């Protein structure tokens, strides 16, 4: 990829943002941004990247929620998390359809209803970005996990893998919901 050609179309602000976060970019990308910045007289030379103004790159500490320094990357990550959350709504829906083939209409309606409700809450969260939908989604996943956990306990042949999948199936959406809330708050 030719970064120089791509970056020539970028505004001075965007080039400056790349330079401020140069530790998050490939070396070739930074070199192209430096060359353009020198041409546009935004900086004098590559040595200017050593000044404190350009040293706010990656933090060295561990964080459960990584910091996103670029608004462009933040918006892309928010979109990706929403796509994942929308896909999660397919799981109870498919569960309901599979139970329909077994003749269990209660489980069918429950699965389809939970899938539709999850999708609706995700859609409303994306459109309004109100905290109430975070809470509703967390309550929904908590209640579904309690229901599934209760069903697993009542089964005669419960396997460890069933509980592992339940924990993963709960923790991943919960983590992404909480991270999504943090990212949306920053926008």
ABEGO torsion letter per residue (X at the ends): XBAAAAAAABBAAAAAAAAAAAAABBAAAAAAAAAAAAAAGABABAAAAABAAAAABBBABBBABBBBABAAAAAAAAAAAAAAAAAAAAAAAAAAAAAAAAGBAAAAAAAAAAAAAAAAAAAAAAAAGBAAAAAAAAAAAAAAAAAAAAAAAABABBBAAAAAAAAAAAAAAAAAAAAAAAAAAAX
